[in-house]
């Protein structure tokens, strides 16, 4: 039996990606730990459960053939190299990959009416399979069109606004930014999408929420400047924040090899906060990039064991796709970083440059052109 034991915390894209790569090596014992309340699912498909015909089992995430433990990791005892689980059990490790992902940002607890609106079932999220099932049930309860407020302006907000509008619902998209989605898509694409939203759904951009209140079976959202928006319910799309066990409740800070500041510990995916000499401090929380980070962390572990080549520093090159009001939005790398410049030509493609390097590319209706940039990202200009 191998003396090397790698514990992977989290059964999402990054955790499963890491465990699968490690399991392909016969000389490494792998234990994959999922939260006790977690259903391993392909998160990028859950909108098909919420708004479409997909049954829950269709989005189940295939797991590698490793030891699987359904028990929430509460704390990592760094000195002893042990993980303390919610059940009281402890797992020792030679290397640990923290891939516990993220949690959705909710309404600020100090917001007037937030607790009451949430307990009344007037506020929904769309981060997990359970969220998708609750949202599907809620929408099925309307005989006709619903009036839905979406709070937020990133990728989930944009795609959901588009989908609900196409299904005949009235959508009110409320965002603090005057140009929502820059952090997700970069400025050129975000500006184009803001115009598309304004032409197709009700928008309140550059506005803040002062209070929420349940009223007549629905929700009243009080905005700044005294405006009141009435909806049947609200969908929160404020983005995510890292979620990890102690001592990393607010994220695992990692270097280029995805190593944390503790011996034998690595971080990957939505829980990882990266330090980079060009990009600075960054974090990306989408499926393909999380999977790539998980695989990279596994390679770094094997290198530390002397069982594999040095993978080098991780650089975001993964792609994403989004369908928004009939437009195919795509990106690679880190399009939220750097200065954006639209390419010449008929296609809508923007390059995002920082420190003399192209660090991301985004576009609309130009998937092939955008994806071709992936291997060329992060190269210093000649």
Secondary structure, DSSP 8 states (H G I E B T S, - for coil): --S-EEEEE--SHHHHHHHHHHHTSTT-EEEEEE-TT---B-GGGHHHHHHSS--GGGGB----SSEEEE--EEEEETTTTEEEETTS-EEE-SEEEE---EEE----TTSBTHHHHHHTT-EE--SSHHHHHHHHHHHHT-SS--EEEEE--SHHHHHHHHHHHHTT-EEEEEESSSSTTHHHH-HHHHHHHHHHHHHHSEEEET--EEEEEEETTEEEEEEGGG-EEEESEEEE---EEE--SBT-TT-EEE-TT-B-SSTTEEE-GGGEEEEETTTEEE----HHHHHHHHHHHHHHHHHHTTSS----------EEEEEETTEEEEEEE-TTSSEEEE-SSSSEEEEEEETTEEEEEEEES-HHHHHTTGGGTT-B--
